[in-house]
Amino acid sequence: MYSLVVLPSGPRRRCPGPPRRWGMRQPSHAKAWHSPHRAPADAGARFKLKDCRVWMRLMFLAAREHGLNVSQEFWAWYVTFLRHFIGVYERTAPAYAEESAEWSASAQRVGAYVDAGYVMPDL
């Protein structure tokens, strides 16, 4: 059975299943901007280029750890997808998608990240 969801943009028909997160992007980001896990100096600040580059590197690293880089076609799509997606948060970040993917392939760089206490001193 379908249900009708009324949004500010108008009603939409919705498939049964778990609730959707319509209109949750801004509240979710506000929670992240004010996260207690962020440095006090960064609390409340929107994501900057450095934040986006760290996020992309970690996303590519996690994907590699799960073998998602094995398929050349998927990996090319994934890099393109993250390049597009990250542009929503910081307009200059897409230019660093390839670099971030390459960073995740370097055992030396990842090791330096771990040895530095999970901090990326090169950024």
MDTraj code that builds the backbone (N, CA, C; nanometers):
import mdtraj as md
import numpy as np

residues = "MET TYR SER LEU VAL VAL LEU PRO SER GLY PRO ARG ARG ARG CYS PRO GLY PRO PRO ARG ARG TRP GLY MET ARG GLN PRO SER HIS ALA LYS ALA TRP HIS SER PRO HIS ARG ALA PRO ALA ASP ALA GLY ALA ARG PHE LYS LEU LYS ASP CYS ARG VAL TRP MET ARG LEU MET PHE LEU ALA ALA ARG GLU HIS GLY LEU ASN VAL SER GLN GLU PHE TRP ALA TRP TYR VAL THR PHE LEU ARG HIS PHE ILE GLY VAL TYR GLU ARG THR ALA PRO ALA TYR ALA GLU GLU SER ALA GLU TRP SER ALA SER ALA GLN ARG VAL GLY ALA TYR VAL ASP ALA GLY TYR VAL MET PRO ASP LEU".split()
xyz = np.array([
    [0.0852, -0.1175, 0.0000],
    [0.0000, 0.0000, 0.0000],
    [0.0897, 0.1237, 0.0000],
    [0.0542, 0.2213, -0.0780],
    [0.1277, 0.3466, -0.0844],
    [0.0695, 0.4455, 0.0155],
    [0.1545, 0.5329, 0.0646],
    [0.1076, 0.6405, 0.1517],
    [0.1401, 0.7731, 0.0845],
    [0.0733, 0.8757, 0.1261],
    [0.0937, 1.0081, 0.0690],
    [0.1720, 1.0914, 0.1685],
    [0.2842, 1.1447, 0.1232],
    [0.3686, 1.2283, 0.2064],
    [0.3561, 1.3707, 0.1548],
    [0.3249, 1.4646, 0.2412],
    [0.3120, 1.6035, 0.1994],
    [0.4372, 1.6780, 0.2413],
    [0.5072, 1.7297, 0.1432],
    [0.6290, 1.8057, 0.1650],
    [0.6035, 1.9516, 0.1302],
    [0.6952, 2.0400, 0.1701],
    [0.6786, 2.1802, 0.1305],
    [0.6672, 2.1976, -0.0209],
    [0.7312, 2.1074, -0.0954],
    [0.7261, 2.1156, -0.2414],
    [0.5996, 2.0518, -0.2985],
    [0.5183, 1.9896, -0.2135],
    [0.3942, 1.9274, -0.2594],
    [0.3875, 1.7820, -0.2188],
    [0.2729, 1.7168, -0.2408],
    [0.2575, 1.5772, -0.2000],
    [0.3359, 1.4830, -0.2912],
    [0.3827, 1.3726, -0.2336],
    [0.4505, 1.2686, -0.3098],
    [0.3970, 1.1342, -0.2651],
    [0.3857, 1.0447, -0.3603],
    [0.3457, 0.9089, -0.3267],
    [0.4699, 0.8330, -0.2838],
    [0.4572, 0.7552, -0.1790],
    [0.5725, 0.6862, -0.1244],
    [0.5473, 0.5364, -0.1175],
    [0.6491, 0.4590, -0.1496],
    [0.6393, 0.3144, -0.1385],
    [0.6421, 0.2752, 0.0088],
    [0.5859, 0.1590, 0.0392],
    [0.5919, 0.1133, 0.1780],
    [0.7360, 0.0818, 0.2160],
    [0.7638, 0.0807, 0.3403],
    [0.8983, 0.0498, 0.3866],
    [0.9415, 0.1467, 0.4936],
    [1.0701, 0.1487, 0.5207],
    [1.1188, 0.2369, 0.6271],
    [1.0962, 0.3834, 0.5904],
    [1.0839, 0.4683, 0.6897],
    [1.0596, 0.6101, 0.6615],
    [1.1737, 0.6717, 0.5813],
    [1.1385, 0.7615, 0.4942],
    [1.2382, 0.8324, 0.4133],
    [1.2887, 0.9533, 0.4903],
    [1.3991, 1.0047, 0.4471],
    [1.4586, 1.1195, 0.5153],
    [1.4388, 1.2472, 0.4337],
    [1.3191, 1.2682, 0.3822],
    [1.2911, 1.3887, 0.3045],
    [1.3257, 1.5123, 0.3881],
    [1.3983, 1.6029, 0.3284],
    [1.4278, 1.7296, 0.3939],
    [1.5225, 1.7191, 0.5111],
    [1.6005, 1.6137, 0.5197],
    [1.6882, 1.5947, 0.6349],
    [1.8324, 1.6381, 0.6095],
    [1.8646, 1.6813, 0.4876],
    [2.0033, 1.7169, 0.4594],
    [2.0502, 1.8293, 0.5504],
    [1.9766, 1.9382, 0.5559],
    [2.0202, 2.0524, 0.6367],
    [2.0285, 2.0187, 0.7855],
    [1.9264, 1.9549, 0.8451],
    [1.9392, 1.9190, 0.9870],
    [2.0554, 1.8230, 1.0138],
    [2.0784, 1.7310, 0.9223],
    [2.1891, 1.6369, 0.9398],
    [2.3229, 1.7088, 0.9352],
    [2.3347, 1.8023, 0.8430],
    [2.4604, 1.8771, 0.8346],
    [2.4789, 1.9671, 0.9556],
    [2.3718, 2.0264, 1.0028],
    [2.3825, 2.1112, 1.1225],
    [2.4328, 2.0286, 1.2402],
    [2.3849, 1.9051, 1.2533],
    [2.4338, 1.8186, 1.3609],
    [2.5830, 1.7898, 1.3433],
    [2.6239, 1.7665, 1.2206],
    [2.7658, 1.7391, 1.1949],
    [2.8510, 1.8629, 1.2219],
    [2.8030, 1.9802, 1.1813],
    [2.8796, 2.1033, 1.2044],
    [2.8983, 2.1307, 1.3526],
    [2.8006, 2.0905, 1.4325],
    [2.8048, 2.1162, 1.5770],
    [2.8395, 1.9907, 1.6565],
    [2.8978, 1.8922, 1.5909],
    [2.9310, 1.7660, 1.6563],
    [3.0321, 1.7868, 1.7691],
    [3.0130, 1.7187, 1.8810],
    [3.1109, 1.7276, 1.9894],
    [3.2453, 1.6646, 1.9524],
    [3.2488, 1.5898, 1.8410],
    [3.3725, 1.5264, 1.7971],
    [3.4617, 1.6218, 1.7179],
    [3.4081, 1.7366, 1.6805],
    [3.4893, 1.8358, 1.6091],
    [3.5684, 1.9174, 1.7097],
    [3.6795, 1.9697, 1.6642],
    [3.7602, 2.0574, 1.7500],
    [3.6749, 2.1780, 1.7895],
    [3.6872, 2.2257, 1.9128],
    [3.6056, 2.3398, 1.9563],
    [3.6158, 2.4606, 1.8628],
    [3.7333, 2.4829, 1.8055],
    [3.7500, 2.5966, 1.7147],
    [3.6704, 2.5783, 1.5855],
    [3.6405, 2.4530, 1.5497],
    [3.5673, 2.4243, 1.4263],
    [3.4169, 2.4062, 1.4480],
    [3.3752, 2.3991, 1.5726],
    [3.2335, 2.3741, 1.6025],
    [3.1458, 2.4813, 1.5394],
    [3.0465, 2.4377, 1.4671],
    [2.9521, 2.5284, 1.4030],
    [2.9938, 2.5749, 1.2650],
    [3.1197, 2.5538, 1.2303],
    [3.1680, 2.5988, 1.0991],
    [3.1260, 2.4997, 0.9910],
    [3.0941, 2.5512, 0.8744],
    [3.0623, 2.4637, 0.7611],
    [3.1887, 2.3928, 0.7164],
    [3.1695, 2.2851, 0.6401],
    [3.2832, 2.2062, 0.5972],
    [3.3720, 2.2868, 0.5033],
    [3.5006, 2.2761, 0.5257],
    [3.6010, 2.3447, 0.4446],
    [3.6667, 2.2439, 0.3513],
    [3.7535, 2.2942, 0.2658],
    [3.8227, 2.2090, 0.1694],
    [3.8966, 2.0961, 0.2395],
    [3.9668, 2.1268, 0.3479],
    [4.0420, 2.0230, 0.4198],
    [3.9482, 1.9134, 0.4700],
    [3.8348, 1.9504, 0.5264],
    [3.7373, 1.8512, 0.5750],
    [3.6935, 1.7598, 0.4610],
    [3.6677, 1.8183, 0.3465],
    [3.6203, 1.7411, 0.2309],
    [3.7281, 1.6475, 0.1789],
    [3.8512, 1.6935, 0.1774],
    [3.9601, 1.6085, 0.1306],
    [3.9833, 1.4915, 0.2251],
    [3.9771, 1.5168, 0.3559],
    [3.9902, 1.4075, 0.4533],
    [3.8777, 1.3072, 0.4326],
    [3.7555, 1.3564, 0.4188],
    [3.6400, 1.2683, 0.4002],
    [3.6558, 1.1828, 0.2748],
    [3.6966, 1.2446, 0.1634],
    [3.7131, 1.1672, 0.0396],
    [3.8209, 1.0612, 0.0557],
    [3.9339, 1.0965, 0.1161],
    [4.0409, 0.9989, 0.1360],
    [3.9915, 0.8792, 0.2166],
    [3.9168, 0.9074, 0.3225],
    [3.8671, 0.7982, 0.4068],
    [3.7627, 0.7139, 0.3344],
    [3.6800, 0.7773, 0.2534],
    [3.5811, 0.7015, 0.1752],
    [3.6507, 0.6092, 0.0752],
    [3.7524, 0.6601, 0.0067],
    [3.8264, 0.5777, -0.0888],
    [3.9026, 0.4662, -0.0174],
    [3.9601, 0.4965, 0.0992],
    [4.0317, 0.3948, 0.1754],
    [3.9364, 0.2838, 0.2190],
    [3.8204, 0.3200, 0.2709],
    [3.7219, 0.2200, 0.3131],
    [3.6778, 0.1341, 0.1943],
    [3.6585, 0.1972, 0.0807],
    [3.6181, 0.1223, -0.0386],
    [3.7270, 0.0229, -0.0795],
    [3.8522, 0.0662, -0.0742],
    [3.9630, -0.0240, -0.1080],
    [3.9705, -0.1402, -0.0092],
    [3.9510, -0.1106, 0.1195],
    [3.9584, -0.2165, 0.2210],
    [3.8527, -0.3240, 0.1987],
    [3.7453, -0.2885, 0.1307],
    [3.6387, -0.3844, 0.1008],
    [3.6459, -0.4367, -0.0425],
    [3.7564, -0.4068, -0.1114],
    [3.7782, -0.4619, -0.2442],
    [3.6998, -0.3968, -0.3562],
    [3.6449, -0.2792, -0.3320],
    [3.5638, -0.2150, -0.4354],
    [3.6468, -0.1559, -0.5488],
    [3.7775, -0.1507, -0.5306],
    [3.8651, -0.0978, -0.6353],
    [3.9035, -0.2043, -0.7375],
    [3.8648, -0.3285, -0.7148],
    [3.9015, -0.4377, -0.8049],
    [3.8384, -0.4192, -0.9422],
    [3.7143, -0.3783, -0.9450],
    [3.6478, -0.3537, -1.0724],
    [3.6837, -0.2141, -1.1218],
    [3.7556, -0.2090, -1.2330],
    [3.7967, -0.0800, -1.2902],
    [3.6758, 0.0061, -1.3233],
    [3.5703, -0.0557, -1.3751],
    [3.4501, 0.0200, -1.4122],
    [3.3832, 0.0801, -1.2898],
    [3.3696, -0.0020, -1.1849],
    [3.3073, 0.0509, -1.0635],
    [3.3930, 0.1613, -1.0031],
    [3.5242, 0.1382, -0.9977],
    [3.6124, 0.2369, -0.9349],
    [3.6065, 0.3704, -1.0095],
    [3.6054, 0.3656, -1.1410],
    [3.5945, 0.4898, -1.2197],
    [3.4626, 0.5601, -1.1886],
    [3.3533, 0.4829, -1.1791],
    [3.2237, 0.5418, -1.1445],
    [3.2281, 0.6012, -1.0037],
    [3.2887, 0.5289, -0.9098],
    [3.2928, 0.5737, -0.7700],
    [3.3696, 0.7048, -0.7561],
    [3.4821, 0.7158, -0.8220],
    [3.5597, 0.8404, -0.8183],
    [3.4765, 0.9542, -0.8767],
    [3.4098, 0.9289, -0.9875],
    [3.3243, 1.0304, -1.0496],
    [3.2090, 1.0687, -0.9575],
    [3.1479, 0.9685, -0.8941],
    [3.0365, 0.9947, -0.8030],
    [3.0805, 1.0815, -0.6857],
    [3.1915, 1.0457, -0.6206],
    [3.2371, 1.1255, -0.5067],
    [3.2793, 1.2646, -0.5510],
    [3.3382, 1.2741, -0.6702],
    [3.3759, 1.4062, -0.7223],
    [3.2521, 1.4944, -0.7349],
    [3.1447, 1.4397, -0.7868],
    [3.0202, 1.5146, -0.8013],
    [2.9592, 1.5447, -0.6639],
    [2.9531, 1.4439, -0.5789],
    [2.8873, 1.4561, -0.4487],
    [2.9547, 1.5595, -0.3598],
    [3.0873, 1.5608, -0.3551],
    [3.1599, 1.6484, -0.2632],
    [3.1442, 1.7947, -0.3031],
    [3.1155, 1.8195, -0.4297],
    [3.0957, 1.9567, -0.4759],
    [2.9769, 2.0255, -0.4108],
    [2.8843, 1.9474, -0.3546],
    [2.7698, 2.0038, -0.2836],
    [2.8167, 2.0771, -0.1582],
    [2.9260, 2.0291, -0.1002],
    [2.9726, 2.0817, 0.0277],
    [3.0804, 2.1888, 0.0151],
    [3.1623, 2.1776, -0.0876],
    [3.2705, 2.2746, -0.1055],
    [3.3032, 2.2768, -0.2541],
    [3.2915, 2.3930, -0.3156],
    [3.2966, 2.4002, -0.4622],
    [3.4321, 2.3691, -0.5236],
    [3.5421, 2.3819, -0.4478],
    [3.6741, 2.3516, -0.5049],
    [3.7187, 2.2083, -0.4772],
    [3.6457, 2.1351, -0.3947],
    [3.6862, 1.9992, -0.3553],
    [3.6862, 1.8971, -0.4692],
    [3.5960, 1.9051, -0.5685],
    [3.5975, 1.8027, -0.6734],
    [3.7315, 1.7857, -0.7435],
    [3.8100, 1.8894, -0.7502],
    [3.9405, 1.8812, -0.8163],
    [4.0364, 1.7855, -0.7445],
    [4.0059, 1.7501, -0.6205],
    [4.0944, 1.6651, -0.5409],
    [4.0482, 1.5194, -0.5343],
    [3.9473, 1.4824, -0.6088],
    [3.8964, 1.3451, -0.6032],
    [4.0014, 1.2437, -0.6482],
    [4.0673, 1.2680, -0.7596],
    [4.1691, 1.1742, -0.8086],
    [4.2840, 1.1628, -0.7093],
    [4.3300, 1.2755, -0.6569],
    [4.4389, 1.2746, -0.5581],
    [4.3990, 1.1946, -0.4358],
    [4.2757, 1.2098, -0.3919],
    [4.2283, 1.1382, -0.2735],
    [4.2210, 0.9881, -0.2995],
    [4.1780, 0.9509, -0.4197],
    [4.1743, 0.8088, -0.4564],
    [4.3157, 0.7513, -0.4607],
    [4.4099, 0.8268, -0.5150],
    [4.5488, 0.7819, -0.5209],
    [4.6095, 0.7738, -0.3813],
    [4.5766, 0.8692, -0.2940],
    [4.6263, 0.8672, -0.1563],
    [4.5878, 0.7361, -0.0899],
    [4.4649, 0.6920, -0.1102],
    [4.4159, 0.5711, -0.0440],
    [4.4862, 0.4446, -0.0935],
    [4.5540, 0.4516, -0.2070],
    [4.6239, 0.3354, -0.2624],
    [4.7653, 0.3231, -0.2089],
    [4.8142, 0.4251, -0.1394],
    [4.9518, 0.4265, -0.0919],
    [4.9598, 0.3755, 0.0522],
    [5.0187, 0.2567, 0.0689],
    [5.0350, 0.2005, 0.2031],
    [5.1220, 0.2918, 0.2894],
    [5.2181, 0.3576, 0.2275],
    [5.3070, 0.4479, 0.3017],
    [5.2273, 0.5676, 0.3566],
    [5.1430, 0.6271, 0.2743],
    [5.0635, 0.7423, 0.3189],
    [4.9615, 0.7018, 0.4248],
    [4.8963, 0.5892, 0.4044],
    [4.7981, 0.5415, 0.5025],
    [4.8689, 0.5084, 0.6333],
    [4.9850, 0.4464, 0.6253],
    [5.0638, 0.4171, 0.7453],
    [5.1031, 0.5437, 0.8199],
    [5.1418, 0.6471, 0.7464],
    [5.1768, 0.7747, 0.8091],
    [5.0554, 0.8358, 0.8787],
    [4.9390, 0.8189, 0.8178],
    [4.8132, 0.8670, 0.8774],
    [4.7862, 0.7962, 1.0098],
    [4.8030, 0.6659, 1.0119],
    [4.7808, 0.5878, 1.1340],
    [4.8855, 0.6247, 1.2389],
    [5.0137, 0.6314, 1.1987],
    [5.1215, 0.6639, 1.2919],
    [5.1083, 0.8028, 1.3511],
    [5.0447, 0.8943, 1.2791],
    [5.0267, 1.0312, 1.3281],
    [4.9034, 1.0437, 1.4181],
    [4.8454, 0.9302, 1.4566],
    [4.7290, 0.9343, 1.5441],
    [4.5998, 0.9623, 1.4678],
    [4.5937, 0.9110, 1.3449],
    [4.4757, 0.9282, 1.2588],
    [4.4522, 1.0763, 1.2271],
    [4.5601, 1.1416, 1.1963],
    [4.5587, 1.2817, 1.1523],
    [4.6337, 1.2860, 1.0202],
    [4.5903, 1.3704, 0.9304],
    [4.6558, 1.3837, 0.7996],
    [4.7389, 1.5109, 0.7994],
    [4.8652, 1.5004, 0.8431],
    [4.9483, 1.6206, 0.8540],
    [4.9814, 1.6851, 0.7201],
    [4.9655, 1.6117, 0.6095],
    [4.9937, 1.6684, 0.4782],
    [4.8839, 1.7621, 0.4293],
    [4.7737, 1.7708, 0.5020],
    [4.6666, 1.8627, 0.4619],
    [4.6680, 1.9864, 0.5494],
])
top = md.Topology()
chain = top.add_chain()
for i, resn in enumerate(residues, 1):
    res = top.add_residue(resn, chain, resSeq=i)
    for name in ("N", "CA", "C"):
        top.add_atom(name, md.element.get_by_symbol(name[0]), res)
traj = md.Trajectory(xyz[None], top)
